[in-house]
Amino acid sequence: MIDGRPQFDILICGNDRIAFCAYQLLLGRGLKIPGDVAVLGYDNMIGISELFIPALTTVQLPYYEIGRNAARHLIESLEVSGAQPSPASGLSAGGQGIVMSDLQGITHQR
């Protein structure tokens, strides 16, 4: 940070718990979210989103799809080889953005 201002527009956090800590730190330094810096969470953790003021923008993980794909891979591996399942390489499940706070409100020019 230079002169109390961050040198970035957005802080992308590995999960919503980290985003909550980042909110506390940034707000404690007098920064405005998302005016001075936006914060993006990842996992849309149930029970924590209502703690954010302003509300947190996060990514909803498709837990059902992840579980279904993992189970399908395990069953197919066991049916084909009858042995230990192979690593789940190539499996993917996309996330869905949950926009709660306006990330487009950032107007920084560096």
N, C-alpha and C positions, 0 to 999 in steps of 0.2 A: 504494500500500500504506500502511496505517495501522498503526502499532505492529508492523511486520513481517508483517502479515497482508494478503492480497489482499482487495480489495473486490468480488470476483467469485467465482462458484462454479465456472465452467468456462472454459477457454481453448480456443477452437476455432481450429485451425491450418489453413492453406491446403494443407499437405501433411505427410507424415510426417517429412520432414527438419526442417521448422520445429518440429514437435512434439518431436523429439529435442533440439533446442537449448533449447526451452522446459523440457523435463524437467531438463536440466542446470542451467539457471538457477534453476528453482524448488527443486530438491533442494539446490543449492548455498546457497540462502538458508534452508535448514532446514525447508522446507515438506514436508508429506506429500501424496503423490498416491495415491489420490484423496481422502484425508481432508480436507486443507485446500483443495485445488483439483483439479478434474478436468481432464484434457487429452484433447482429441479430435483425432485426425489425419484426413487425407483423402488417400487413394490407395492405402493398404495396400501400400506400396513393398516389393517383395521384397528380402530381405536385411537389412532394417533393424529389422523387428519384434522379432527376438530380442535386440536391444540394449537394450530397454526393461525396466526393473524398477521398479515392476510393469508388466505388459504393457500396451501401448497399445490403446485403443479407437479404431478407425478406420473409414473407409468404403471399401469395395472398389469401385473403378470398373469398369464393365462394358466393358472395352477391346474385346472381340470385338464386342459389340453396337454400340459407337460406330463401329468400323471398317466393319462391315457396313452400318449406316445411311448412312455417308458414301459408301461405294462405290455403294450403291443410288441415292442421290441424284445422284451424278455420272453414272452410266449413264443414268438416266431423263432427266436434263437434256440429255445429248448426243443421246439418241434422239429427243427431242421437238423440240429446236431445231437440233441439229447445230452449235451455236455454243458460246460460253463458257458453262459452267454457272452458274446463278444462285446467290446466297448460300444457304447451308443454313439458312434461317430456319425455325423451327418444328420442327426435329429435336430429339429428346430421348432420353436413355437414363438410366434411374434407377440409383442406386447401392444397394449393400447394406451394411448395418451389420455390422461385425465386432466384437463385444463381447468384449474381452479383459480389461478392468479394470472393476470395478463402478462405474459413474457414479452409481448410486443410493446409494452410500455417503456422499454429501455431505449433511450435516445442518446446514448454515449457517443461521442466522437473523439477518438484518440489521435 
